[in-house]
Amino acid sequence: MAQPIPLTLAPKGADPAERLEDALHKHTDAIVSALELLQLLHDRGVLDLLRGLVGAGDHLAGILTAAAGAPESLRGMRNFILLTKFFTSIPPEVLESLVRTAVAGAEREKAHQAPGLLQLLRRAGSENSRHAMAVTLDLLESVGKAL
């Protein structure tokens, strides 16, 4: 006949109060740091915001789901992803040069009168300007095809 397996419970260890006292001594710095963080979150109103979000949980989830499912939201998310891909494909040096040139050009133009038409045409004939115009025209053609 089968013999019953004796049930042995793992020792509980110390009393919960003793365990808490021991943890307080071992982790004093961490506990003080966590309390300071908690106070900062309270002072800035973050805890109130979180409490409100948790309280409105199901209602808020319904609103967000409905908003995210709208065609405009989906189109916006797709556009954001496409723009992100576009900007990650630009080498940082090119974008930095563009920003520097735009800032310098704006400062220069603030201090002077607008350049004449012939001066602009001479600048447009430079190799660098023609490269930039070719890229701009490629972009215009692409937008035109998409319309």
JOPEFEN-V308156 format. One line per field, one symbol per residue. phi: phi as a letter, one per 20 degrees, with the letter a starting at -180 (. if undefined). Layout:
phi->???
This chain:
phi->.fefefedefffnffgffffgfffffcgfffffffffgfffffenffffffffffehfffffffffffefgfffffffffffffffffeefgfffffffgffffffffffecffffffffffffeffffffffffffgfffffffff
